[in-house]
Amino acid sequence: MPKSRRDKKVSLTKTTKKGLEVKQNLIAELRKCVDTYKYIFIFSVANSRNSKLKEIRNAWKHSRFFFGKNKVMMIALGKGPADEYKDNLHKVSKFLCGEVGLLLTNRTEEEVKAWFDDYKEMDYARAGNKATFSVTLEEGPLEQFPHSMEPQLRQLGLPTALKKGIVTLLSEYEVCKEGDVLTAEQARILKLFGFEMAEFKVVIRCVWNSETGDFKQLVADVDKHHEQEAVDMEDEDD
């Protein structure tokens, strides 16, 4: 039978009084959901956007999402066999590093994977993202911009001027090459000209079954550094 440690006291060190209650509430809420739902799915997010995550939450109102505060969630679930809330939940904790979260649901593995495999949305890249294709702007009028935008475009490095009140690119301009790590200026230019390079997507990586306590990895290439980072976190907390 899966074990439960509902009465186990949890120690939150290095925490201010102001934040203590918030963390304790998160631990209690997560454990309550562990008791309520059949499955916990660990997911990772590429090119995270708050608006997209909100859309997903709205579509999955029958389930619960936990995203952020990974170290507190690790405490709630347990970092090892000795302090885990239920059987094998410490295996879930080992993957709570980086841009990942938990989906607690009664939907089956097949339903969850099918839905998230289909959910992909393009968005504008941000500084630090890699350019997925090369972009070069042709010389000539940029009639999509009002004349008041010309100084801003010039400030971004574009060779522009006003000709008869029309913003004009004076010469061909290479914004980026495929593979470039984008600067803030490049990302801004790409957005102004409507080039989307960032794909928002959620990858379902692992699943834990509350009825059996079984933990299963669903994606073969789950980054090994997740486990190492979790070990490092344990060392920091000791």
FIMAR-62257 format. One record per residue: residue number from 1; x negated, y negated, z of N, C-alpha, C in turn; residue in three letters. Coordinates in nm, 2 decimals. Each point is the difference from the previous one (the first is absolute). Example, Ala and Ser with C-alpha at 12.3 -4.5 7.8 and 13.67 -1.06 7.14 Angstrom:
<sites>
1,-1.32,0.57,0.78,0.09,-0.12,0.00,-0.09,-0.12,0.00,ala
2,0.04,-0.11,-0.07,-0.09,-0.11,0.00,0.08,-0.11,0.08,ser
</sites>
This chain:
<sites>
1,-0.08,0.12,0.00,0.08,-0.12,0.00,-0.09,-0.13,0.00,met
2,0.04,-0.10,-0.08,-0.08,-0.12,0.01,0.01,-0.06,0.13,pro
3,-0.12,-0.05,0.05,0.00,-0.06,0.13,0.03,-0.15,0.00,lys
4,0.04,-0.05,0.11,0.03,-0.14,0.02,-0.06,-0.05,0.13,ser
5,-0.06,-0.12,-0.01,-0.06,-0.06,0.12,0.07,-0.14,0.03,arg
6,0.13,0.00,0.01,0.07,-0.13,0.01,-0.03,-0.07,0.13,arg
7,-0.04,0.07,0.10,-0.03,-0.07,0.13,-0.14,-0.04,0.02,asp
8,-0.08,0.03,-0.10,-0.15,-0.03,0.01,-0.02,-0.15,0.00,lys
9,-0.08,-0.05,0.10,-0.04,-0.14,0.01,-0.10,-0.03,-0.10,lys
10,0.02,-0.12,-0.06,-0.10,-0.05,-0.11,-0.07,-0.12,0.05,val
11,-0.14,0.01,-0.01,-0.08,-0.12,0.04,-0.04,-0.08,-0.12,ser
12,0.03,-0.13,0.01,-0.04,-0.09,-0.11,-0.10,-0.10,0.06,leu
13,-0.13,0.03,-0.03,-0.11,-0.08,0.05,-0.02,-0.12,-0.10,thr
14,-0.08,-0.10,0.05,-0.04,-0.11,-0.08,0.13,-0.07,-0.06,lys
15,0.10,-0.02,0.08,0.12,-0.06,-0.06,0.05,-0.11,0.10,thr
16,0.05,-0.11,-0.06,0.05,-0.11,0.09,0.14,0.04,0.05,thr
17,0.04,-0.07,0.10,0.13,0.02,0.06,0.11,-0.03,-0.10,lys
18,-0.03,-0.10,-0.09,0.10,-0.04,-0.10,0.02,0.11,-0.10,lys
19,-0.11,0.06,-0.04,0.02,0.11,-0.10,0.03,0.13,0.05,gly
20,-0.02,0.02,0.13,0.02,0.14,0.06,0.14,0.05,-0.02,leu
21,0.10,-0.09,0.02,0.14,0.05,-0.01,0.03,0.04,-0.15,glu
22,-0.05,-0.08,-0.09,0.02,0.02,-0.14,-0.05,0.14,-0.04,val
23,-0.12,0.03,0.05,-0.07,0.13,-0.04,0.08,0.11,0.07,lys
24,0.04,-0.02,0.12,0.07,0.11,0.07,0.14,0.03,-0.06,gln
25,0.06,-0.11,-0.05,0.13,0.02,-0.07,-0.02,0.07,-0.13,asn
26,-0.11,-0.03,-0.07,-0.03,0.07,-0.13,-0.02,0.15,0.03,leu
27,-0.08,0.03,0.10,-0.02,0.14,0.04,0.13,0.08,0.03,ile
28,0.08,-0.07,0.08,0.13,0.06,0.03,0.09,0.02,-0.12,ala
29,0.00,-0.10,-0.09,0.09,0.01,-0.11,-0.05,0.11,-0.10,glu
30,-0.13,0.00,-0.02,-0.05,0.11,-0.09,0.02,0.14,0.05,leu
31,-0.01,0.02,0.13,0.02,0.13,0.06,0.15,0.03,-0.01,arg
32,0.09,-0.10,0.02,0.14,0.03,-0.01,0.03,0.04,-0.14,lys
33,-0.06,-0.06,-0.10,0.02,0.04,-0.14,-0.05,0.14,-0.03,cys
34,-0.12,0.03,0.06,-0.05,0.14,-0.02,0.10,0.10,0.05,val
35,0.07,-0.03,0.11,0.10,0.09,0.05,0.13,0.01,-0.08,asp
36,0.02,-0.11,-0.08,0.12,-0.01,-0.08,0.00,0.06,-0.14,thr
37,-0.12,-0.02,-0.06,-0.01,0.04,-0.14,-0.07,0.13,-0.02,tyr
38,0.03,0.07,-0.11,-0.06,0.13,-0.02,-0.15,-0.01,-0.06,lys
39,-0.02,-0.11,-0.08,-0.13,0.00,-0.06,-0.07,-0.14,0.02,tyr
40,-0.14,0.01,0.01,-0.08,-0.12,-0.01,-0.09,0.01,-0.12,ile
41,0.01,-0.10,-0.09,-0.08,-0.01,-0.12,-0.10,-0.11,0.02,phe
42,-0.13,0.03,-0.03,-0.10,-0.10,0.01,-0.02,-0.05,-0.15,ile
43,0.01,-0.14,-0.01,-0.01,-0.05,-0.14,-0.11,-0.11,0.00,phe
44,-0.06,-0.02,-0.12,-0.09,-0.11,-0.02,0.06,-0.09,-0.10,ser
45,-0.05,-0.13,0.01,0.06,-0.10,-0.09,-0.12,-0.07,-0.08,val
46,0.02,0.00,-0.13,-0.09,-0.07,-0.09,0.06,-0.14,-0.04,ala
47,-0.08,-0.10,0.02,0.04,-0.14,-0.04,0.13,-0.04,0.08,asn
48,-0.02,0.01,0.13,0.12,-0.02,0.09,0.06,-0.14,-0.01,ser
49,0.13,0.00,-0.01,0.08,-0.13,-0.01,0.11,0.01,0.10,arg
50,0.02,-0.10,0.08,0.11,0.00,0.10,0.13,0.01,-0.06,asn
51,0.02,-0.07,-0.11,0.13,0.01,-0.07,0.04,0.14,-0.05,ser
52,-0.11,0.07,-0.05,0.03,0.14,-0.05,0.03,0.09,0.11,lys
53,-0.08,-0.01,0.11,0.03,0.08,0.12,0.14,-0.02,0.05,leu
54,0.04,-0.13,0.00,0.14,-0.03,0.04,0.10,0.07,-0.08,lys
55,-0.02,0.00,-0.13,0.09,0.07,-0.10,0.01,0.15,0.04,glu
56,-0.11,0.06,0.03,0.00,0.14,0.03,0.07,0.03,0.13,ile
57,-0.02,-0.09,0.10,0.07,0.02,0.13,0.15,-0.01,-0.02,arg
58,0.04,-0.09,-0.09,0.15,-0.02,-0.02,0.05,0.13,-0.07,asn
59,-0.08,0.06,-0.09,0.05,0.12,-0.07,0.00,0.12,0.09,ala
60,-0.08,-0.01,0.11,-0.01,0.12,0.09,0.05,-0.04,0.14,trp
61,0.12,-0.06,0.00,0.05,-0.04,0.13,0.04,0.12,0.09,lys
62,0.01,0.11,-0.06,0.04,0.13,0.07,-0.12,0.05,0.07,his
63,-0.12,-0.06,-0.02,-0.13,0.05,0.06,-0.07,-0.11,0.07,ser
64,-0.12,0.03,0.05,-0.07,-0.11,0.07,-0.14,0.00,-0.05,arg
65,-0.05,-0.13,-0.01,-0.14,-0.02,-0.05,-0.08,-0.07,0.12,phe
66,-0.12,0.04,0.01,-0.10,-0.06,0.09,-0.12,-0.03,-0.08,phe
67,-0.03,-0.13,0.00,-0.12,-0.04,-0.08,-0.07,-0.11,0.07,phe
68,-0.13,0.02,0.03,-0.08,-0.09,0.08,-0.02,0.05,0.14,gly
69,-0.09,-0.06,0.07,-0.03,0.04,0.14,-0.04,0.15,0.01,lys
70,-0.09,0.04,-0.09,-0.04,0.14,-0.01,-0.05,0.06,0.13,asn
71,-0.08,-0.08,0.07,-0.06,0.05,0.13,0.10,0.03,0.10,lys
72,0.11,-0.09,0.01,0.11,0.02,0.10,0.08,0.13,-0.04,val
73,0.02,0.02,-0.13,0.07,0.12,-0.05,-0.08,0.12,0.03,met
74,-0.13,-0.01,-0.01,-0.08,0.12,0.04,0.02,0.04,0.14,met
75,0.01,-0.10,0.09,0.02,0.02,0.14,0.14,0.07,0.02,ile
76,0.10,-0.05,-0.07,0.13,0.06,0.01,0.01,0.14,-0.04,ala
77,-0.07,0.04,-0.11,0.00,0.13,-0.05,-0.10,0.09,0.07,leu
78,-0.11,-0.05,0.04,-0.11,0.07,0.07,-0.12,0.01,-0.09,gly
79,-0.12,-0.01,0.06,-0.12,0.01,-0.08,-0.06,0.13,-0.01,lys
80,0.05,0.09,0.08,-0.06,0.14,0.00,0.10,0.10,0.06,gly
81,-0.03,0.13,0.00,0.09,0.10,0.05,0.04,-0.02,0.14,pro
82,-0.09,-0.06,0.08,0.03,-0.02,0.15,0.11,-0.10,0.03,ala
83,0.01,-0.11,-0.09,0.09,-0.11,0.03,0.10,-0.02,-0.10,asp
84,0.01,0.09,-0.10,0.10,-0.02,-0.11,0.14,0.01,0.06,glu
85,0.10,-0.08,-0.06,0.13,0.00,0.05,0.08,0.13,-0.03,tyr
86,-0.03,0.06,-0.12,0.05,0.13,-0.04,-0.11,0.07,-0.08,lys
87,0.03,0.13,-0.02,-0.10,0.08,-0.07,-0.05,-0.06,-0.13,asp
88,-0.13,-0.01,-0.02,-0.07,-0.04,-0.12,0.02,-0.15,-0.04,asn
89,0.06,-0.08,0.09,0.01,-0.14,-0.03,-0.13,-0.07,0.00,leu
90,-0.10,0.05,0.06,-0.14,-0.06,0.00,-0.05,0.01,-0.15,his
91,0.05,0.09,-0.08,-0.05,0.01,-0.14,0.06,-0.12,-0.08,lys
92,0.12,-0.04,0.04,0.06,-0.12,-0.06,-0.09,-0.12,0.03,val
93,-0.03,-0.01,0.13,-0.08,-0.12,0.05,-0.13,-0.01,-0.08,ser
94,-0.06,0.11,-0.04,-0.13,-0.01,-0.07,0.01,-0.07,-0.13,lys
95,0.12,-0.02,-0.05,0.01,-0.07,-0.13,0.06,-0.14,0.01,phe
96,0.01,-0.04,0.13,0.05,-0.14,0.02,-0.11,-0.10,0.00,leu
97,-0.06,-0.02,-0.12,-0.11,-0.09,-0.02,0.02,-0.08,-0.13,cys
98,-0.02,-0.13,0.00,0.01,-0.07,-0.12,0.15,-0.04,-0.04,gly
99,0.03,-0.01,-0.12,0.13,-0.04,-0.05,0.09,0.12,-0.01,glu
100,0.04,0.05,0.12,0.08,0.12,0.00,0.12,-0.02,0.10,val
101,0.10,0.08,0.00,0.11,-0.01,0.09,0.07,0.13,0.01,gly
102,0.11,0.00,0.08,0.08,0.12,0.03,0.14,-0.02,-0.05,leu
103,0.05,0.10,-0.06,0.14,0.01,-0.04,0.06,0.12,0.08,leu
104,0.10,-0.03,0.09,0.07,0.10,0.07,0.14,0.01,-0.06,leu
105,0.03,0.13,-0.04,0.12,0.02,-0.08,0.05,0.14,0.02,thr
106,0.13,0.02,-0.04,0.05,0.14,-0.01,0.01,0.04,-0.15,asn
107,-0.05,-0.08,-0.09,0.00,0.03,-0.14,-0.12,0.11,-0.02,arg
108,0.02,0.09,-0.10,-0.09,0.10,-0.02,-0.13,-0.05,-0.07,thr
109,-0.10,0.08,0.01,-0.13,-0.03,-0.07,0.02,-0.03,-0.15,glu
110,0.09,0.09,-0.06,0.02,-0.02,-0.15,0.07,-0.13,-0.02,glu
111,0.10,-0.04,0.08,0.07,-0.12,-0.02,-0.09,-0.12,0.02,glu
112,-0.08,0.00,0.10,-0.09,-0.11,0.03,-0.10,-0.02,-0.11,val
113,-0.07,0.11,-0.04,-0.10,-0.01,-0.10,0.06,-0.05,-0.14,lys
114,0.11,0.05,-0.03,0.06,-0.04,-0.13,0.03,-0.14,0.00,ala
115,0.06,-0.06,0.11,0.04,-0.14,0.00,-0.12,-0.09,-0.01,trp
116,-0.11,0.03,0.08,-0.11,-0.09,0.01,-0.09,0.02,-0.13,phe
117,0.00,0.11,-0.06,-0.08,0.02,-0.12,0.06,-0.09,-0.11,asp
118,0.13,-0.02,0.00,0.07,-0.09,-0.10,-0.01,-0.14,0.03,asp
119,-0.03,-0.04,0.13,0.00,-0.14,0.04,-0.14,-0.06,-0.02,tyr
120,-0.01,-0.08,-0.11,-0.12,-0.07,-0.03,0.04,-0.14,-0.06,lys
121,-0.07,-0.10,0.05,0.04,-0.14,-0.04,-0.13,-0.08,-0.03,glu
122,0.00,-0.07,-0.11,-0.12,-0.08,-0.04,0.02,-0.14,0.07,met
123,-0.12,-0.05,0.04,0.00,-0.13,0.06,-0.13,-0.07,-0.04,asp
124,-0.02,-0.13,0.04,-0.12,-0.07,-0.03,-0.11,0.04,0.09,tyr
125,-0.12,0.01,-0.06,-0.12,0.03,0.08,-0.04,-0.11,0.09,ala
126,-0.07,0.03,0.10,-0.05,-0.09,0.10,-0.15,0.00,0.00,arg
127,-0.06,-0.10,0.06,-0.15,-0.01,0.01,-0.05,0.13,0.06,ala
128,-0.10,0.05,-0.06,-0.06,0.13,0.05,0.05,0.12,-0.07,gly
129,0.11,-0.01,-0.07,0.05,0.11,-0.09,-0.09,0.01,-0.12,asn
130,0.00,0.12,-0.07,-0.08,0.02,-0.12,0.10,-0.03,-0.12,lys
131,-0.06,-0.07,-0.10,0.08,-0.02,-0.12,0.02,0.13,-0.07,ala
132,0.12,0.03,-0.04,0.03,0.13,-0.07,-0.01,-0.01,-0.15,thr
133,-0.01,-0.13,-0.05,-0.03,-0.02,-0.14,-0.06,-0.14,-0.02,phe
134,-0.06,-0.02,-0.11,-0.06,-0.13,-0.03,0.11,-0.10,-0.05,ser
135,-0.03,-0.13,0.04,0.10,-0.10,-0.04,-0.08,-0.12,-0.06,val
136,0.03,-0.04,-0.12,-0.06,-0.12,-0.06,0.11,-0.09,-0.06,thr
137,0.00,-0.13,0.04,0.10,-0.09,-0.05,-0.05,-0.07,-0.12,leu
138,0.10,-0.01,-0.10,-0.04,-0.06,-0.13,0.01,-0.15,0.01,glu
139,-0.08,-0.07,-0.07,0.00,-0.14,-0.01,0.14,-0.05,-0.06,glu
140,0.04,-0.12,0.06,0.13,-0.05,-0.06,0.09,-0.05,0.11,gly
141,0.12,-0.05,-0.04,0.09,-0.06,0.10,0.06,0.11,0.10,pro
142,0.02,-0.05,0.12,0.05,0.09,0.10,0.14,-0.06,0.04,leu
143,0.09,0.01,-0.09,0.13,-0.07,0.02,0.09,0.06,0.11,glu
144,-0.04,0.11,0.06,0.07,0.05,0.12,-0.02,-0.08,0.12,gln
145,-0.10,-0.08,0.00,-0.04,-0.08,0.12,0.04,-0.15,-0.02,phe
146,0.06,-0.06,0.11,0.03,-0.14,-0.01,-0.13,-0.08,0.01,pro
147,0.00,-0.13,-0.05,-0.13,-0.08,0.00,-0.05,-0.01,0.14,his
148,0.08,0.00,0.10,-0.05,-0.02,0.14,-0.09,0.12,0.05,ser
149,0.01,0.11,-0.08,-0.09,0.12,0.04,-0.14,-0.01,-0.05,met
150,-0.02,-0.09,-0.09,-0.14,-0.01,-0.07,-0.11,-0.01,0.10,glu
151,0.01,-0.09,0.10,-0.12,-0.01,0.09,-0.02,0.13,0.08,pro
152,0.11,0.07,0.04,-0.02,0.12,0.07,-0.07,0.11,-0.08,gln
153,0.04,0.01,-0.13,-0.06,0.09,-0.09,-0.15,-0.03,-0.02,leu
154,-0.03,-0.13,-0.01,-0.14,-0.04,-0.02,-0.08,0.03,0.13,arg
155,0.06,-0.01,0.11,-0.06,0.03,0.13,-0.04,0.14,0.01,gln
156,0.08,0.09,-0.06,-0.02,0.14,0.00,-0.11,0.04,-0.10,leu
157,-0.05,-0.09,-0.07,-0.11,0.03,-0.09,0.04,0.00,-0.15,gly
158,0.12,-0.01,-0.03,0.05,0.00,-0.14,-0.04,-0.13,-0.07,leu
159,-0.05,0.02,-0.13,-0.03,-0.12,-0.08,0.12,-0.06,-0.06,pro
160,0.08,-0.08,0.08,0.12,-0.06,-0.04,0.00,-0.15,-0.01,thr
161,0.09,-0.05,-0.08,0.02,-0.15,-0.01,0.15,-0.02,-0.04,ala
162,0.04,-0.12,0.01,0.13,-0.04,-0.05,-0.01,-0.06,-0.14,leu
163,0.07,0.06,-0.10,0.01,-0.05,-0.13,0.14,-0.03,-0.04,lys
164,0.03,-0.13,-0.01,0.13,-0.05,-0.03,0.10,0.05,0.11,lys
165,-0.05,0.01,0.12,0.09,0.04,0.12,0.01,0.15,0.01,gly
166,-0.07,0.08,-0.08,0.01,0.14,0.01,-0.13,0.06,0.05,ile
167,0.01,0.09,0.10,-0.12,0.06,0.06,-0.06,0.09,-0.11,val
168,-0.13,-0.02,-0.03,-0.07,0.07,-0.11,-0.13,0.06,0.05,thr
169,-0.02,0.13,-0.04,-0.12,0.07,0.03,-0.10,-0.04,-0.11,leu
170,-0.11,-0.06,0.03,-0.09,-0.06,-0.10,-0.09,0.11,-0.07,leu
171,-0.01,0.11,0.07,-0.08,0.11,-0.06,0.04,0.13,0.05,ser
172,-0.04,0.11,-0.06,0.04,0.13,0.05,-0.07,0.02,0.13,glu
173,0.08,0.07,0.09,-0.05,0.01,0.14,0.02,0.15,0.05,tyr
174,-0.11,0.06,0.04,0.01,0.13,0.06,0.03,0.00,0.15,glu
175,0.11,0.05,0.03,0.04,0.00,0.14,-0.07,0.11,0.08,val
176,0.00,0.12,-0.05,-0.06,0.11,0.07,-0.03,0.11,-0.10,cys
177,-0.09,0.09,0.04,-0.02,0.12,-0.07,0.05,0.12,0.08,lys
178,0.04,0.11,-0.07,0.04,0.12,0.07,-0.10,0.04,0.10,glu
179,0.04,0.03,0.12,-0.09,0.04,0.11,-0.06,-0.11,0.09,gly
180,0.02,-0.12,-0.05,-0.05,-0.12,0.09,0.08,0.00,0.13,asp
181,-0.07,-0.03,0.11,0.06,-0.03,0.13,0.05,-0.14,-0.01,val
182,0.13,-0.02,0.01,0.05,-0.13,-0.03,-0.02,-0.10,0.12,leu
183,-0.04,-0.13,-0.04,-0.01,-0.10,0.09,0.14,-0.06,0.02,thr
184,0.01,-0.09,0.10,0.13,-0.07,0.03,0.05,-0.08,-0.13,ala
185,-0.10,-0.06,-0.06,0.03,-0.08,-0.12,0.05,0.08,-0.12,glu
186,-0.06,0.12,-0.02,0.04,0.09,-0.10,0.14,0.05,0.02,gln
187,0.02,0.04,0.13,0.13,0.06,0.03,0.11,-0.11,-0.02,ala
188,-0.03,-0.12,0.04,0.10,-0.11,-0.02,0.03,-0.02,-0.15,arg
189,-0.10,0.00,-0.08,0.02,-0.02,-0.15,0.08,0.11,-0.05,ile
190,-0.03,0.12,0.03,0.07,0.12,-0.05,0.15,-0.01,0.04,leu
191,0.03,-0.05,0.12,0.14,-0.01,0.04,0.07,-0.11,-0.07,lys
192,-0.07,-0.11,-0.02,0.06,-0.12,-0.08,0.03,0.04,-0.14,leu
193,-0.08,0.09,-0.06,0.03,0.04,-0.14,0.08,0.14,-0.01,phe
194,0.04,0.05,0.12,0.09,0.11,-0.01,-0.06,0.14,-0.01,gly
195,-0.13,0.01,0.03,-0.07,0.13,-0.02,0.01,0.08,0.13,phe
196,0.07,0.11,0.00,0.01,0.08,0.12,-0.10,0.12,0.00,glu
197,-0.08,0.01,0.10,-0.10,0.11,0.00,0.01,0.09,0.12,met
198,0.08,-0.04,0.10,0.00,0.08,0.13,0.12,0.09,0.00,ala
199,-0.02,0.13,0.01,0.12,0.09,0.01,0.02,0.04,0.15,glu
200,0.12,-0.04,0.05,0.04,0.03,0.13,0.06,0.15,0.00,phe
201,-0.06,0.08,0.08,0.05,0.14,0.00,-0.02,0.06,0.14,lys
202,0.08,0.09,0.04,-0.01,0.07,0.13,-0.03,0.15,-0.03,val
203,-0.10,0.05,0.06,-0.04,0.14,-0.02,0.03,0.08,0.12,val
204,0.08,0.10,-0.01,0.03,0.09,0.12,-0.11,0.10,0.01,ile
205,-0.07,-0.01,0.11,-0.13,0.08,0.02,0.01,0.13,0.08,arg
206,0.08,-0.01,0.11,0.01,0.11,0.09,0.14,0.01,0.06,cys
207,0.04,0.11,0.06,0.13,0.02,0.06,-0.02,0.08,0.12,val
208,0.08,-0.03,0.11,0.01,0.08,0.12,0.15,0.03,0.02,trp
209,0.02,0.13,0.04,0.13,0.05,0.02,0.03,0.02,0.15,asn
210,0.10,-0.07,0.05,0.03,0.00,0.15,0.05,0.13,0.05,ser
211,0.07,0.07,-0.09,0.06,0.13,0.04,-0.11,0.11,0.02,glu
212,-0.10,0.00,-0.09,-0.10,0.10,0.01,-0.14,-0.05,0.05,thr
213,-0.02,-0.13,0.00,-0.13,-0.05,0.04,-0.10,0.01,-0.11,gly
214,0.04,0.04,-0.11,-0.10,0.02,-0.11,-0.04,-0.13,-0.06,asp
215,-0.12,-0.02,-0.04,-0.06,-0.11,-0.06,-0.05,0.04,-0.14,phe
216,0.03,-0.08,-0.10,-0.05,0.04,-0.14,-0.05,-0.12,-0.07,lys
217,-0.11,0.01,-0.07,-0.05,-0.10,-0.08,0.05,0.02,-0.14,gln
218,0.06,-0.11,-0.06,0.07,0.01,-0.13,-0.09,-0.05,-0.11,leu
219,-0.10,-0.08,0.03,-0.09,-0.05,-0.11,-0.14,0.05,0.02,val
220,-0.05,0.07,-0.10,-0.13,0.06,0.02,-0.12,-0.09,0.02,ala
221,0.02,-0.12,-0.05,-0.12,-0.10,0.00,0.02,-0.10,0.12,asp
222,0.07,0.04,0.11,0.01,-0.09,0.11,-0.14,-0.04,0.04,val
223,-0.03,-0.13,0.02,-0.13,-0.05,0.03,-0.05,0.07,0.13,asp
224,-0.12,0.05,0.00,-0.06,0.07,0.12,-0.03,-0.11,0.10,lys
225,-0.02,-0.12,-0.04,-0.04,-0.10,0.10,0.11,-0.03,0.10,his
226,0.13,0.04,-0.03,0.10,-0.02,0.09,-0.03,0.07,0.13,his
227,-0.04,0.13,-0.01,-0.03,0.07,0.12,-0.12,-0.05,0.08,glu
228,-0.10,-0.05,-0.08,-0.12,-0.06,0.07,0.03,-0.13,0.07,gln
229,0.09,-0.08,-0.06,0.04,-0.12,0.06,0.08,0.02,0.13,glu
230,0.08,0.11,-0.01,0.08,0.03,0.12,-0.09,0.04,0.12,ala
231,-0.11,0.08,-0.04,-0.10,0.04,0.11,-0.07,-0.12,0.05,val
232,-0.03,-0.10,-0.09,-0.07,-0.12,0.05,0.09,-0.08,0.09,asp
233,0.13,0.00,-0.03,0.09,-0.07,0.09,0.01,0.06,0.13,met
234,0.00,0.13,0.01,0.00,0.07,0.13,-0.12,-0.04,0.08,glu
235,-0.12,0.00,-0.07,-0.12,-0.04,0.07,0.00,-0.14,0.05,asp
236,0.07,-0.09,-0.07,0.01,-0.14,0.04,0.08,-0.01,0.13,glu
237,0.11,0.08,0.00,0.09,0.00,0.11,-0.05,0.06,0.13,asp
238,-0.10,0.09,-0.01,-0.05,0.07,0.11,-0.08,-0.09,0.09,asp
</sites>
